[in-house]
Amino acid sequence: MNRTEFIAAVAVILFIAFAAGWFAYWLLHRFTRVSASDLNELDGMARALHDAEEARDEAITYLQQREAELTRQLSQTEAELRAAMEGLREARQEVERLRDRLSEG
């Protein structure tokens, strides 16, 4: 193989490599191109996600408020129960004292 044939062979190989690279680039961009409908769908999904996150945040806030309210009601009920139990204890003691007086007299 003389020098001219070698240069021609290298030029052909480089051209084929260039053409294969350009074709691969074209294929890649052809299949990964984002269409307008895809962008609209992505926008819709983003809006739906944002709405869902807002709804979740509102639900969390509501649950926290409801939990605080129920905790407060539970504390009040427990305080009322303690007061009722104390009153019942005092009433029982009073009944016992009255029974003792009646049995003595």
C-alpha positions as CSV (number, residue, x, y, z in Angstrom):
1,M,0.0,0.0,0.0
2,N,1.6,3.2,-1.1
3,R,1.2,6.6,0.6
4,T,-1.7,7.8,-1.6
5,E,-3.7,4.7,-1.0
6,F,-3.1,4.9,2.7
7,I,-4.2,8.6,2.8
8,A,-7.3,7.7,0.8
9,A,-8.1,4.7,3.1
10,V,-7.7,6.9,6.2
11,A,-9.9,9.6,4.7
12,V,-12.6,7.0,3.9
13,I,-12.4,5.6,7.4
14,L,-12.6,9.1,9.0
15,F,-15.6,10.0,6.7
16,I,-17.4,6.8,7.7
17,A,-16.7,7.5,11.4
18,F,-18.0,11.0,10.9
19,A,-21.1,9.8,9.1
20,A,-21.8,7.2,11.8
21,G,-21.3,9.7,14.6
22,W,-23.6,12.2,12.9
23,F,-26.2,9.5,12.3
24,A,-26.1,8.4,15.9
25,Y,-26.5,12.0,17.0
26,W,-29.5,12.5,14.7
27,L,-31.1,9.3,16.0
28,L,-30.5,10.3,19.6
29,H,-32.1,13.7,19.2
30,R,-34.9,12.2,17.1
31,F,-36.0,9.8,19.8
32,T,-35.3,12.1,22.8
33,R,-37.0,15.2,21.4
34,V,-39.7,16.5,23.8
35,S,-42.9,17.5,22.0
36,A,-45.3,20.2,23.0
37,S,-47.9,17.7,24.1
38,D,-45.3,16.1,26.4
39,L,-44.5,19.5,27.9
40,N,-48.2,20.2,28.4
41,E,-48.6,16.9,30.1
42,L,-45.6,17.6,32.3
43,D,-47.1,21.0,33.2
44,G,-50.4,19.3,34.1
45,M,-48.6,16.7,36.3
46,A,-46.6,19.5,38.0
47,R,-49.8,21.4,38.8
48,A,-51.5,18.2,40.1
49,L,-48.5,17.5,42.2
50,H,-48.5,21.0,43.6
51,D,-52.2,20.8,44.4
52,A,-51.7,17.4,46.1
53,E,-48.9,18.8,48.2
54,E,-51.1,21.8,49.2
55,A,-53.9,19.4,50.1
56,R,-51.5,17.3,52.1
57,D,-50.2,20.3,54.0
58,E,-53.8,21.4,54.7
59,A,-54.7,17.9,55.9
60,I,-51.6,17.9,58.2
61,T,-52.5,21.3,59.6
62,Y,-56.1,20.2,60.2
63,L,-55.0,17.0,61.9
64,Q,-52.6,18.9,64.1
65,Q,-55.4,21.3,65.1
66,R,-57.8,18.4,65.7
67,E,-55.2,16.6,67.8
68,A,-54.6,19.6,69.9
69,E,-58.4,20.1,70.4
70,L,-58.9,16.5,71.4
71,T,-55.9,16.6,73.8
72,R,-57.4,19.7,75.4
73,Q,-60.8,18.0,75.7
74,L,-59.1,14.9,77.1
75,S,-57.3,17.0,79.7
76,Q,-60.6,18.7,80.7
77,T,-62.4,15.4,80.9
78,E,-59.7,13.9,83.1
79,A,-59.8,17.0,85.4
80,E,-63.6,16.6,85.6
81,L,-63.2,12.9,86.4
82,R,-60.7,13.6,89.1
83,A,-63.1,16.2,90.6
84,A,-66.0,13.8,90.4
85,M,-63.9,11.0,92.0
86,E,-62.9,13.4,94.8
87,G,-66.5,14.4,95.3
88,L,-67.5,10.8,95.4
89,R,-64.8,10.0,97.9
90,E,-65.9,12.8,100.1
91,A,-69.5,11.7,99.8
92,R,-68.6,8.2,100.8
93,Q,-66.7,9.4,103.8
94,E,-69.6,11.6,104.8
95,V,-71.9,8.5,104.5
96,E,-69.6,6.5,106.7
97,R,-69.5,9.2,109.3
98,L,-73.3,9.4,109.3
99,R,-73.6,5.6,109.6
100,D,-71.2,5.6,112.5
101,R,-73.2,8.3,114.3
102,L,-76.4,6.4,113.7
103,S,-75.0,3.2,114.9
104,E,-73.6,4.9,118.1
105,G,-76.8,6.6,119.0
